[in-house]
């Protein structure tokens, strides 16, 4: 029984929403951030980077307090206004490739996270969870929803379509040429129907936002423990999510770039690969893998195909069948000596929306020695791993849609 509730969002006014909305802070280069903040006083980046106002790099709890101050200033200046009635927010994104995503922004339950009704497929870092929990406790809001996915549901889809026939509160296009639409859904009957449909779902899945959801759960645990009058209805019991049907979810792979061959020569490296893979030299033209358990590799100016020798690798769990795990277990760890995928600075990740030519240019530049391309995981495979209680290696999936901060804000 998934619990999904409406909430009173704090939102930018229609006239400036496109100026407020921002990608996650770390996705900008320093020059991009400075340019946007120099020329756009409404950008949400001013809230999450409050030290910019003083030309200072500010970190830790001092920064969190200033984030809260900038946020309150945006509210005081009328940039943000809170809705008067609890609502769901039907949200649509159409990207430059014509892919369309339709879903509902709502508040979802931290208790459901605890009970594994909201399921995870990716490991989180305890240090990062605690840091972000402290951040949330100080600032008191979610500004970017966690991306959740649920089994396709005709009743919810019909309500979404009906809502989209009406007047859109927002319609704006970002510099990435993604167009965003938002409709406020405050009809009591429609809200009740949607809630009932989610209550009949045993499981919904985190697609993107594992650290945000786990940090919100830690905050909920703290607040519940410290509140002798806790009754489960308090705002800290929930976190903001964007729920989309599984058929709308798009998964790309993350390809790998490695800085060295762990002391091996090219010939020694290829011989070690031969234990696990049938290797074919594909020449200088970019080459993409065509199916699971089949990798492309770029090394010393040439592309190779790697076909797994299945007699030497045993698939015991759904995780074993994941290409990111397979690459780690057969090449990255035993041959290249990479044990810690999160913290080893010899490995970097390139999302699969970039062509293999990106791998080629990165290796040709001398910054990396070898690159690997793979096929994307499927939604079903992601769900199987979560259902078995297993966790994918980091950077196993690059999932669309990518959401913006500052469009709807959930206060607690």
C-alpha positions, 0 to 999 in steps of 0.5 A: 500500500503506497501512500501518496498525498497532495501538498501545498507547494511553494512555487515560482510565479508563472512569469519567471518560472523558467528563470528560477528552474535550475539543474542540480548544482554540480551539473554546471561547470564553474563558468556556467554557474557564474554566468547564470548567477551574474545575469539571472537574479531569479535562478535557484542557484542563488539559493543553493550557492549563497556564498556567491553574494559575498564572493566567498566559498561557504561550506557546512552548516554555515552554508545551510543556514544561508541557503535558508536565508536566501530561500526566505528572501525569495519568498519575501520578494514574491518570487515564490508563493505557496498554494492555498490548497493541497494539490497534486501537480501533473507534470510533463517534460518533452525533451529535444529528442521528442521523448515525453514524460508524464507524471505526478508530483506529490508527497510520498511516505518515509515510512513506505521507504522504511517498509520497502514499499518504496524499493531501492536498487542502488547503494548509498554512502552513509557520509553523504546521507548524513550530510544531506540529512543535516542540510534538510533539517536546516533548510526545511524543504525539498526543492527537487523531487525524487524520481519514482516509477510505478506500474502503468495504471490506466485510471491514473493515466486517464486523470493525467490526460484529462488534467492536461486538457486544461490550462497549464500553470507553467509552460516553459523551455530550458536552454537544453531545449526541454519543454516543461508543463505543470498543471495544478490538480486540486479536484478532491475526487480525482485526488482520492481516486489517485490515492486509492490506486496507489494504495493498491500498489504493493511496490513503487521503485526509486528510479533516481534520487537514492540519497535524497530519499534515504536522507529524508528517511533519516530526517523522519527518524530523527524528528519522530524520535524527538517528537513525543506527540508524533502522530504520523501526519507531520510534514517530516513524514513525507518527501517530494517525489515525481511519480511516472509510469514504468513505460515512460522511464528511459534508461541509458547506460554509463560507460567507463573510462580508465586512466591506466592498465594497472601496470600491464602492457597492451599485450598483457592486458589483452591476454588477461581479457582473453580468459573471460572474453572472445576479442575481435579487433573492429578497427578505428571506426566507433563500435557499439555493443549490440546486446547484454554481456557484450562490451565495446572497448577502445584501446590504443587507437582501435575499437574491440568487441568483447563477447563473454565466455559464458562457460567461465562466468556463473549467473546466480542472481539478477545482479550478476546479469547486470553489465555494470556488475559483469564488467566490474567482476571480470575486468575492472576488479581482477585485471585493472585493480579497481576495488572501490567504484565510488572513490577510485580516481582512476575511473570516470563515467560517461552517460550513454547519451554521448556517442562512443566517439566521446570515449575515443576522444577521451582516450586519444587525448591521453587522459585515459588509457582505455574505455568501455561501452555497454548496453543499458539495463531495462526497467524490468532488470532494475526492478528484479535487482530491487526485489531481490534486495540487491544493489547495483554498482554506482553509475549503473544507470543514467535515467531520464527524465532529469528534473529541475530544482525550484519548480515545486518546493515541499516544506517540512 
